[in-house]
Amino acid sequence: MTAPEKAPARGRRASRAETTAVALDGRVPFLDAAKGLIRKVFPDHWSFLLGELALYSFVVLLLTGVYLTLFFNPSMGETVYQGSYLPLRGIRMTEAYASTLHISFDVRGGLLIRQVHHWAALVFVAAIAVHMLRIFFTGAFRRPRELNWVLGVTLLLLAMVEGFCGYSLPDDLISGTGLRITQGVMLSIPLVGTYLTLFAFGGEYPGRDIVARLYELHILLVPGLLLALIGAHLTLVFSLKHTHWAGRGRTNRNVVGMPMFPQFLTRTLGLLFAVFGVLTLLGGLGQINPIWVYGPYRPDAASIGSQPDWYMGFLEGSLRLMPALETRALGHTIAWGALVPAVLLPGAIFTALYLYPFAERWLTRSRGEHHLCDRPRNQPTRTGLGVAGTAFYAVLLVAGGDDVIAYSFGISLNALVWTLRGALIVLPLLGFVVTKRLCLALQAHDRERLLEGEETGAVVQSVEGGYVERSRRGLTADQRYVLLVREAPEPLLRPAEEGTAVPRSARLLYQVQRMRVALSVWFHADRLEMPATDAQRRRIAAVLAPAAHPIEHDGQSPTTATTGAELQQEDS
């Protein structure tokens, strides 16, 4: 066929494709949505991939979970095992445990899929937690993203519940011990604890319904909620735009990054395949939760040295550190040793996480939108609080394995428990103070760099034989931009009624306002002012000025009149 004959054929094929696309778009308007998606701008910093890591781990969970549901039997009815694993053959066990053994030893690829599923669950929760730490330390939870923060905290909570339900399904000795602890915690709830336990277990412990009910939660209710919340979270991310780090051309009124197609699509597909590959490698090489070693659950037995998955370790640790305290009142016994660490403490932690964005906004005058990420050093109090919370969690996580630690290192378990109790109070306070001082020290270093430039590291010998450092080199325009462009809210002013008589009807409101001012001063007062001229301050204010709808922009070129070169002016 000659070239002139090929051209009309290609034209006819293109015409048919265009006609088909137009006809389809007339019924399902996907082309307009696709054009908007292709033009969508995504940030180019590696830290923004943590959310995608959680998303792709969840995809692996869904795919492997569907496969496992084809073979798992969530029944607590008893049977005698006659499968391939000889050490347990002839042992009475529940059908749930027997079916898990069947998946592990008799289903083709079953053990690999089961272990990939477990590893993906660990990575999923870890990715959500680290992603939320990134959002917290950079202030990406501020207006207009408070609702997305609430959704993220809910996703973390649901992911932990989903992991616990799945971990408990095999009905082995470790998961059964965890369910026994859960039953004790439920019984510690005043007034309704007994009824909750009877409903969950289907009678007196261990009952016959708990595995079936956890199975329904694990494959239906919680995954459905996770899918809905992930969809809502992604919708808000697309609607509200991404935050981005300060840099030349990046302001509070634009979004700078890479377009969806082809740059971001290539990068995110590479991450997707990497997540699939690494999780498969872990599932094939890293043994996890070998239930055949633990044996089936028996109420009269307890596993030695057993540890829950890491995301439940802090609850285990809190139970171990809490003294065994009880109170009798009105004919009821309140078991504080289980109620406080396993019900009240996690409730207080998640309540604080839910309310934090609104509490920080309450302590500042800022009511505009925030699209520039904070450098953690520029918000020392918030960064200190984050480190204190992380230290608190770390101590509880270590306490969850205190028996294993004491046995491995040959130390007294009682001494270790009292040491961890002290660390639970001291380490968060110490972490807060040290982190805040480090942040202020880093700010002082930034100020020195702005005033004197960067050290060259070059040392020369003078004619007299001495050694002196060469003169420092000045910062580049981009470096000065990053150091100077930062949000620094002013503490609230004291009430105008200070020192005057306040009517009785307004005293409560007045006291609340005084507390708000005191907390605002504590939160915002400690910071170092950066050297800048009046002109630079005006330009910085223009960069930080909020906008209702940020403009997306591809690439790194300036999009406003405020550039790093303008901030390069000499300080007065």
Order of alpha helices (4+ residues) and beta strands (2+ residues): alpha-alpha-beta-alpha-beta-beta-alpha-alpha-alpha-alpha-alpha-alpha-alpha-beta-alpha-alpha-alpha-beta-beta-alpha-alpha-alpha-alpha-alpha-beta-beta-alpha-alpha-alpha-beta
